[in-house]
Amino acid sequence: MYEQNSEGNILLRKCAQEIAAAVASAINFDVIITDTEGVVVGSSNADRLEQFHEASLSVVASGENARTGEGQAHQLRGTLPGVTAPIQSMNGQIAGTVAIAGDPEKVAPFATIVKRQIELLLRERELYAYSVNRESTLQNLVQDIGSFVPGVSNEALLLSRVSEYGYDRTWHYIPIAVDLYQFGRFALQVREQMRSQSENAETRILNVKKAVLASIRKLFAEPRDLSAMLGNNRFVILFAAGTEKIEHEKSMLEEATARAQKILQAIESFGLKAAIGIGSLALGISALAISYQEAWKALFLGKKFRQQPGVYNIADYRLEDVITTIDSPVRTRFVQAVTGAFRRYPDWEQMRETIREWCESGFSLVEAARRMHVHRNTLIYRLEKLNKESGLDLKDFRTCLNLYLALVMDRYVGPAVKEEDL
């Protein structure tokens, strides 16, 4: 006896009417589809829907085709002469039956063909439903990792769930966060172009997101890698970097960065841009949760301070990360106290650039001049002018530190770049 499959039964019920109508029009015989209880869930004759088809019960029980002649049909409720065949789901369990009405001798040749066609259609639907469910579950799992709190969240349960998707607790992982730039504008353009076909427009937009995810998974194809599409045009990858000791952290982060650059190239092939954040190396769920947040923080800080698409590593934004934790009033007072004397000058913007490049170049005249695209003598003149007008010694480390921190804070609280300016 064949086992009955409740999931396949539910899925068959959802698409039975569509399948029955399509099959009947192809073979020119009436067709019904029943569930495992013999209830008609799809029929080329709408009057038979939800009626009982008694001949299906023995077919479900035996798993074999059955012919019903004129005499038998009168003895079975809701049954016409014809052939009834079992429908198997993807796992081989019985999900229902299909019955073709007519002379059993004439319709018998169609029974096997129709049964196989319906099973193929059902399996396609099952695979799609499985894929959608898997993506949804994976998305929730990744987000659960990001929100994991030691001592509060159930680590054993989360580890068990995520291990089913390839996560290996003995491997180091590096989270990579991806945020599509200008996708709202792209989606608007698609909708404008396909205004009279709104459903097709949404399908096209979704297909682009799926294509981006497919490109990401092609780059991160190791069975232990996890990648998911989140809401708001965002993606996340948990890159399985390896089992090497922490001494190899630099090489593993370099590999993550190289792959992130390839993601940017893949996304550009779709006519889109992206910002990508990379967290630190993590071993274990607790460390991975922290690094997951770091990846998104790196992405946010990179967009804020660089104001352009690119790959941003949290290791390059530790100072900025600390600044975000300072209370806003404290930041404002510090910025005003340190830079207030400079802001009254008409060439404040030039002063700000000079101070920033002077500090970031390690107080090197040659490097700072190169970064600013000016002659070394021009830079010397600007520094002397700053010293004279401010009364500050820009060769003093503490003075430069205060100025530099103030400029970083000032940029952090400043307005974000507009999407159309990118």
C-alpha positions as CSV (number, residue, x, y, z in Angstrom):
1,M,0.0,0.0,0.0
2,Y,1.2,3.5,-0.9
3,E,1.5,6.2,1.8
4,Q,-0.5,9.3,1.4
5,N,1.3,12.6,1.2
6,S,-0.5,15.5,2.9
7,E,1.8,18.2,1.5
8,G,1.4,16.9,-2.1
9,N,-2.3,16.6,-1.5
10,I,-2.5,20.3,-0.6
11,L,-0.4,21.4,-3.5
12,L,-2.4,19.2,-5.9
13,R,-5.6,20.8,-4.7
14,K,-4.2,24.3,-5.4
15,C,-3.4,23.5,-9.0
16,A,-5.9,20.7,-9.9
17,Q,-8.5,22.8,-11.6
18,E,-5.9,24.4,-13.9
19,I,-4.4,21.0,-14.8
20,A,-7.7,19.3,-15.4
21,A,-8.9,21.9,-17.8
22,A,-5.6,21.9,-19.7
23,V,-5.5,18.1,-20.0
24,A,-9.1,17.7,-21.0
25,S,-8.7,20.3,-23.8
26,A,-5.7,18.3,-25.1
27,I,-7.3,14.8,-25.2
28,N,-11.0,15.7,-25.7
29,F,-12.2,13.6,-22.8
30,D,-13.6,14.8,-19.5
31,V,-11.0,14.7,-16.7
32,I,-11.3,14.9,-13.0
33,I,-8.6,15.1,-10.3
34,T,-9.3,14.0,-6.7
35,D,-7.5,14.2,-3.4
36,T,-6.7,11.1,-1.4
37,E,-10.2,11.1,0.1
38,G,-11.8,10.8,-3.3
39,V,-13.1,14.4,-3.3
40,V,-13.0,16.0,-6.8
41,V,-10.6,19.0,-6.6
42,G,-10.3,19.6,-10.3
43,S,-12.6,18.9,-13.2
44,S,-13.2,19.8,-16.8
45,N,-16.9,19.8,-15.9
46,A,-17.2,22.3,-13.1
47,D,-20.5,20.6,-11.8
48,R,-18.4,17.7,-10.5
49,L,-16.2,19.9,-8.2
50,E,-16.2,18.9,-4.6
51,Q,-18.2,15.7,-5.4
52,F,-17.2,12.3,-4.2
53,H,-15.6,9.9,-6.6
54,E,-15.7,6.5,-5.0
55,A,-13.5,4.7,-7.6
56,S,-10.5,6.7,-6.4
57,L,-10.4,5.2,-3.0
58,S,-9.3,1.7,-4.2
59,V,-6.8,3.4,-6.5
60,V,-5.3,5.4,-3.7
61,A,-5.1,2.2,-1.5
62,S,-3.5,0.0,-4.2
63,G,-1.4,2.5,-6.1
64,E,-2.5,0.9,-9.3
65,N,-4.6,2.0,-12.3
66,A,-8.2,0.8,-12.3
67,R,-10.8,0.5,-15.1
68,T,-14.5,1.1,-14.5
69,G,-17.0,-0.3,-16.9
70,E,-20.7,0.7,-17.3
71,G,-21.9,-1.9,-14.7
72,Q,-19.3,-1.0,-12.1
73,A,-19.9,2.7,-12.5
74,H,-23.5,2.4,-11.4
75,Q,-22.4,0.7,-8.2
76,L,-19.8,3.4,-7.3
77,R,-20.9,6.9,-6.1
78,G,-20.0,9.8,-8.3
79,T,-18.2,7.5,-10.8
80,L,-18.4,7.4,-14.6
81,P,-17.1,4.7,-16.9
82,G,-13.4,5.3,-17.6
83,V,-9.9,4.8,-16.1
84,T,-8.6,6.1,-12.8
85,A,-4.8,6.4,-12.1
86,P,-2.9,7.3,-8.9
87,I,-0.9,10.6,-8.9
88,Q,2.4,10.4,-7.0
89,S,4.2,13.4,-5.5
90,M,8.0,14.0,-5.8
91,N,8.7,11.6,-2.9
92,G,6.7,8.8,-4.4
93,Q,3.7,9.1,-2.1
94,I,0.1,9.2,-3.3
95,A,-1.2,12.8,-3.6
96,G,-4.5,12.0,-5.3
97,T,-5.9,10.5,-8.5
98,V,-6.8,11.4,-12.1
99,A,-9.8,9.9,-13.8
100,I,-10.6,10.0,-17.5
101,A,-14.2,9.5,-18.4
102,G,-15.2,7.4,-21.5
103,D,-15.0,3.9,-22.8
104,P,-12.2,2.2,-20.8
105,E,-10.7,0.7,-23.9
106,K,-10.5,4.1,-25.7
107,V,-9.2,6.2,-22.8
108,A,-6.8,3.6,-21.3
109,P,-3.9,4.6,-23.7
110,F,-4.2,8.2,-22.4
111,A,-4.2,7.2,-18.7
112,T,-0.4,6.6,-18.3
113,I,0.5,9.7,-20.4
114,V,-1.9,12.0,-18.5
115,K,-0.7,10.6,-15.2
116,R,2.9,11.2,-16.0
117,Q,2.2,14.7,-17.3
118,I,0.3,15.6,-14.2
119,E,3.1,14.2,-12.0
120,L,5.6,16.3,-13.9
121,L,3.6,19.4,-13.4
122,L,3.0,18.6,-9.7
123,R,6.7,18.0,-9.2
124,E,7.6,21.3,-10.8
125,R,5.2,23.0,-8.4
126,E,6.7,21.1,-5.5
127,L,10.2,22.1,-6.4
128,Y,9.2,25.7,-6.7
129,A,7.4,25.6,-3.4
130,Y,10.4,23.9,-1.8
131,S,12.7,26.6,-3.3
132,V,10.6,29.4,-2.0
133,N,10.3,27.9,1.4
134,R,14.0,27.2,1.5
135,E,14.8,30.8,0.6
136,S,12.4,32.2,3.2
137,T,13.8,29.9,5.9
138,L,17.4,30.8,5.0
139,Q,16.6,34.5,5.1
140,N,15.1,34.1,8.6
141,L,18.1,32.0,9.7
142,V,20.6,34.6,8.6
143,Q,18.6,37.4,10.3
144,D,18.4,35.2,13.5
145,I,22.2,35.0,13.4
146,G,22.5,38.7,13.1
147,S,20.2,39.3,16.1
148,F,21.7,36.5,18.3
149,V,22.2,37.5,21.9
150,P,24.4,35.2,24.0
151,G,22.6,34.0,27.1
152,V,19.3,35.0,25.7
153,S,18.9,33.3,22.3
154,N,18.9,29.5,22.1
155,E,22.3,28.8,20.6
156,A,21.9,25.1,20.3
157,L,18.6,25.4,18.4
158,L,20.0,28.0,16.1
159,L,23.2,26.0,15.4
160,S,21.0,22.9,14.6
161,R,18.9,24.9,12.2
162,V,21.7,26.6,10.4
163,S,23.8,23.4,10.1
164,E,21.1,22.0,7.8
165,Y,22.1,24.7,5.3
166,G,25.8,23.9,5.4
167,Y,27.1,26.0,8.3
168,D,30.2,24.4,9.9
169,R,30.9,25.5,13.5
170,T,34.6,24.5,13.0
171,W,35.2,27.1,10.2
172,H,35.9,30.8,10.4
173,Y,33.3,32.9,8.7
174,I,33.3,36.5,7.3
175,P,29.9,38.2,6.9
176,I,29.6,40.3,3.7
177,A,26.7,42.8,3.4
178,V,25.5,44.0,0.0
179,D,23.2,47.0,-0.6
180,L,22.1,47.9,-4.1
181,Y,22.5,51.5,-5.0
182,Q,19.8,53.3,-7.1
183,F,17.6,50.2,-7.3
184,G,14.6,52.3,-6.5
185,R,15.3,54.4,-9.5
186,F,15.8,51.2,-11.6
187,A,12.5,49.8,-10.4
188,L,10.7,53.0,-11.2
189,Q,12.1,53.0,-14.7
190,V,10.9,49.4,-15.3
191,R,7.4,50.3,-14.0
192,E,7.3,53.4,-16.3
193,Q,8.4,51.3,-19.3
194,M,5.9,48.6,-18.6
195,R,3.1,50.8,-17.1
196,S,0.3,48.8,-18.9
197,Q,1.9,45.5,-17.6
198,S,2.4,46.1,-13.9
199,E,2.6,42.4,-13.1
200,N,5.3,41.8,-15.7
201,A,7.2,44.8,-14.4
202,E,7.2,43.4,-10.9
203,T,8.3,40.0,-12.2
204,R,11.2,41.6,-14.1
205,I,12.3,43.5,-11.0
206,L,12.2,40.4,-8.9
207,N,14.1,38.4,-11.6
208,V,16.9,41.0,-11.5
209,K,17.2,40.5,-7.8
210,K,17.3,36.7,-8.3
211,A,19.9,37.1,-10.9
212,V,22.1,39.2,-8.5
213,L,21.6,36.4,-5.9
214,A,22.6,33.8,-8.5
215,S,25.7,35.8,-9.3
216,I,26.6,36.0,-5.6
217,R,26.1,32.3,-5.1
218,K,28.3,31.5,-8.1
219,L,31.1,33.4,-6.4
220,F,30.5,31.8,-3.1
221,A,29.8,28.2,-4.2
222,E,31.5,26.4,-1.3
223,P,28.9,24.1,0.4
224,R,29.6,25.8,3.7
225,D,28.9,29.3,2.3
226,L,25.5,30.8,3.1
227,S,23.9,33.6,1.1
228,A,20.4,35.1,1.1
229,M,18.4,37.9,-0.3
230,L,16.9,40.2,2.4
231,G,14.4,43.0,2.1
232,N,15.1,46.5,0.9
233,N,17.3,45.3,-2.0
234,R,19.9,43.9,0.3
235,F,21.9,40.6,0.3
236,V,24.1,39.0,2.8
237,I,26.8,36.3,2.5
238,L,28.3,34.3,5.3
239,F,31.7,33.4,3.7
240,A,33.3,30.2,4.9
241,A,36.8,31.5,5.0
242,G,38.5,28.3,6.2
243,T,39.7,26.4,9.3
244,E,43.2,28.0,9.4
245,K,44.5,29.6,12.6
246,I,43.9,33.3,13.3
247,E,47.4,34.0,12.0
248,H,45.9,33.7,8.5
249,E,43.3,36.3,9.2
250,K,44.8,38.8,6.8
251,S,44.8,36.4,3.8
252,M,41.2,35.3,4.5
253,L,40.0,39.0,4.7
254,E,41.9,39.7,1.5
255,E,40.1,36.8,-0.2
256,A,36.7,38.1,1.1
257,T,37.6,41.6,-0.3
258,A,38.6,40.2,-3.7
259,R,35.3,38.3,-4.0
260,A,33.4,41.4,-2.9
261,Q,35.0,43.3,-5.7
262,K,33.8,40.6,-8.1
263,I,30.3,41.0,-6.7
264,L,30.5,44.7,-7.7
265,Q,31.5,43.8,-11.2
266,A,28.7,41.3,-11.5
267,I,26.2,43.8,-10.3
268,E,27.5,46.4,-12.7
269,S,26.7,44.0,-15.5
270,F,23.1,44.5,-14.7
271,G,23.5,48.3,-14.9
272,L,23.4,48.7,-11.2
273,K,25.8,49.8,-8.4
274,A,26.3,48.6,-4.9
275,A,28.0,49.2,-1.5
276,I,29.5,46.2,0.2
277,G,30.4,45.9,3.9
278,I,32.8,43.3,5.3
279,G,32.9,42.2,8.9
280,S,35.7,40.7,10.9
281,L,36.8,37.0,11.0
282,A,34.5,35.1,13.3
283,L,34.5,31.6,14.8
284,G,31.2,30.4,16.4
285,I,27.7,31.8,16.5
286,S,28.3,34.5,19.1
287,A,31.3,36.0,17.2
288,L,29.5,35.6,13.9
289,A,26.6,37.7,15.3
290,I,28.9,40.5,16.2
291,S,30.7,40.4,12.9
292,Y,27.4,40.3,11.0
293,Q,26.5,43.7,12.6
294,E,30.0,44.9,11.8
295,A,29.5,44.2,8.1
296,W,26.3,46.3,8.0
297,K,28.1,49.0,10.1
298,A,31.0,49.0,7.6
299,L,28.6,49.4,4.7
300,F,26.8,52.3,6.4
301,L,30.0,54.1,7.4
302,G,31.6,53.5,4.0
303,K,28.5,55.1,2.3
304,K,28.5,57.9,4.8
305,F,32.2,58.9,4.6
306,R,33.1,57.9,1.0
307,Q,29.7,58.7,-0.4
308,Q,30.0,56.3,-3.3
309,P,29.6,52.6,-4.2
310,G,32.5,50.4,-3.2
311,V,33.8,47.7,-0.8
312,Y,34.2,48.8,2.8
313,N,35.9,46.7,5.5
314,I,35.1,47.3,9.2
315,A,38.8,47.2,9.9
316,D,39.2,50.5,8.1
317,Y,36.4,52.2,10.0
318,R,37.2,51.4,13.7
319,L,37.6,55.1,14.5
320,E,34.3,56.0,12.7
321,D,32.6,53.2,14.5
322,V,33.6,54.6,17.9
323,I,32.5,58.0,16.9
324,T,28.9,56.7,16.2
325,T,28.7,55.7,19.9
326,I,29.3,59.2,21.2
327,D,26.2,61.1,22.2
328,S,25.1,63.6,19.6
329,P,25.3,66.7,21.9
330,V,28.8,65.8,22.9
331,R,29.9,65.4,19.2
332,T,28.3,68.8,18.3
333,R,30.1,70.6,21.2
334,F,33.4,69.1,20.3
335,V,33.1,70.0,16.6
336,Q,32.1,73.6,17.3
337,A,34.9,74.0,19.9
338,V,37.6,72.7,17.7
339,T,36.6,74.0,14.3
340,G,34.6,77.1,15.2
341,A,37.6,79.4,14.7
342,F,38.2,78.2,11.1
343,R,34.6,78.3,9.8
344,R,34.5,82.1,9.5
345,Y,37.1,82.1,6.8
346,P,35.9,82.0,3.2
347,D,38.4,79.3,2.3
348,W,37.1,77.0,5.0
349,E,36.5,74.1,2.6
350,Q,40.1,74.3,1.4
351,M,41.3,74.4,5.0
352,R,39.3,71.4,5.8
353,E,40.7,69.4,2.9
354,T,44.2,70.4,3.8
355,I,43.9,69.3,7.4
356,R,42.3,66.0,6.5
357,E,44.8,65.0,3.8
358,W,47.8,66.2,6.0
359,C,46.6,63.9,8.8
360,E,45.7,60.9,6.6
361,S,49.0,61.1,4.8
362,G,50.9,60.6,8.0
363,F,52.1,64.2,8.0
364,S,54.0,63.7,4.9
365,L,54.4,66.7,2.6
366,V,55.0,64.6,-0.5
367,E,52.1,62.3,0.1
368,A,49.7,65.0,1.2
369,A,50.5,67.1,-1.9
370,R,50.1,64.1,-4.1
371,R,46.7,63.2,-2.7
372,M,45.5,66.9,-3.1
373,H,47.0,67.2,-6.6
374,V,48.9,70.3,-5.6
375,H,52.6,71.3,-5.7
376,R,54.6,70.7,-2.5
377,N,55.2,74.4,-2.1
378,T,51.5,75.1,-2.4
379,L,50.9,72.7,0.5
380,I,53.6,74.4,2.6
381,Y,52.0,77.8,2.0
382,R,48.5,76.4,3.1
383,L,49.9,74.9,6.2
384,E,51.7,78.0,7.2
385,K,48.6,80.1,6.6
386,L,46.6,77.7,8.8
387,N,49.2,78.0,11.6
388,K,49.2,81.8,11.3
389,E,45.4,82.3,11.2
390,S,44.5,79.7,13.8
391,G,47.4,80.1,16.2
392,L,47.7,76.3,16.2
393,D,50.8,74.2,15.5
394,L,49.8,71.6,12.9
395,K,53.0,69.7,13.6
396,D,51.8,68.9,17.1
397,F,50.2,65.5,17.1
398,R,47.5,66.2,19.7
399,T,46.4,69.4,17.9
400,C,46.1,67.5,14.6
401,L,44.3,64.6,16.4
402,N,41.7,67.0,17.8
403,L,41.2,68.7,14.4
404,Y,41.0,65.4,12.5
405,L,38.5,63.9,15.0
406,A,36.4,67.0,14.7
407,L,36.4,66.8,10.9
408,V,35.4,63.1,11.0
409,M,32.5,63.9,13.4
410,D,31.5,66.8,11.3
411,R,31.2,64.6,8.2
412,Y,29.3,62.0,10.1
413,V,26.6,64.4,11.2
414,G,26.5,66.0,7.8
415,P,23.8,65.2,5.2
416,A,24.0,61.9,3.2
417,V,24.8,62.0,-0.5
418,K,21.7,62.1,-2.7
419,E,21.2,59.0,-4.9
420,E,21.0,61.1,-8.1
421,D,24.5,62.6,-7.4
422,L,26.2,59.2,-7.6
